[in-house]
Amino acid sequence: MTRPTRCSRRRFFLRDSPLDEEKQNAQISGHGMMWETSLVLAMHPDLVDLPRARRIPESPLVSQLKNKPQENIDRIASANADLGRRVIELAAQRTAKQAQDLLP
């Protein structure tokens, strides 16, 4: 079995997933975007304030999302716990398979 390279390790367990189309979309993927927000909604929904996403451009606070097009920021509001749970379940399944494959 070939070990993933350092740069591929980040998405190793989700590579070639049925969610690839969603994952590769620039309006969805990236730090703080819909993909990650969905993961947080699945694990800790009390930490997410979805209406706040639409106010990012006008906020006086510094944010790496301010340089994103408004349509990308609006897409954050479509984050949902169901997508987050699907991603977590897929990662768990693939992690278990990798662990099983390592056993003699």
Secondary structure, 3 states (H helix, E strand, C coil): CCCCCCCCHHHHHHCCCCCHHHHHCCCCCCCCCHHHHHHHHHHCHHHCCHHHHCCHHHCCCCCHHHHCCHHHHHHHCCCCHHHHHHHHHHHHHHHHHHHHHHCC
